[in-house]
């Protein structure tokens, strides 16, 4: 089951997809955060408390890992100062290290995404807690853009730092998977979903359910790709590729038992 850019119908859940609460105010939930270009919405699907929790890790990924690509794509921002025109970049020029204000369109790294081993429940490896980072996948501009950067500022090279914490991105992937699974199979899957407590930070077992799925990235014009299936283990599997048009890593999330 694959999702297009928008749902074909308005989906009203009637309870928080994270904690299960059905009383009190319930807000609409962007499954993929709107700041990352998500257009999929569940209505009456998130309580104020859980909304505050998810907003924190969404904000980390948006501001630290995806800031450049969001700026270039003119995705929504809550920043009062608007989108940045430039970002600091450490460079070497004439044998000396310094920091320049690099125009966003020339910045050498546009997106960073962590990569993980498969979910521990899939490959049955020994597992204790957290999530193991295998590496980092980068989206970079064209070679011409890099040459233009070097020529404009007369630099010999550049360096950059990446702040990656593991859990914010993994929790975001789990949130996306749970949202799409709820849209597809209904609220009945929420109570027994394996990933709910990890999304809220109430358990430290997210690496058991979230990991990478190693298959070649097909060419696509879609911004994000999400697929769902019920596998032979009778669990709902979600396949998520953020910013898919750049052939980014694909992630597998084991959501919970099939309805």
KAWO-V942982 format. One record per helix or strand. SS is the DSSP state (A for helix, B for strand). FROM is the first residue (numbers start at 1). TO is the last residue. If there is no record, write none. Layout:
SS & FROM & TO
SS & FROM & TO
//
This chain:
B & 2 & 2
B & 11 & 12
B & 27 & 30
A & 34 & 36
B & 41 & 46
A & 48 & 65
A & 67 & 73
B & 86 & 93
B & 96 & 103
A & 104 & 106
B & 111 & 116
A & 120 & 123
B & 133 & 139
A & 143 & 153
B & 157 & 159
A & 167 & 185
A & 187 & 189
B & 193 & 193
A & 196 & 199
A & 206 & 209
B & 210 & 212
B & 225 & 230
B & 235 & 241
A & 244 & 246
B & 251 & 257
//
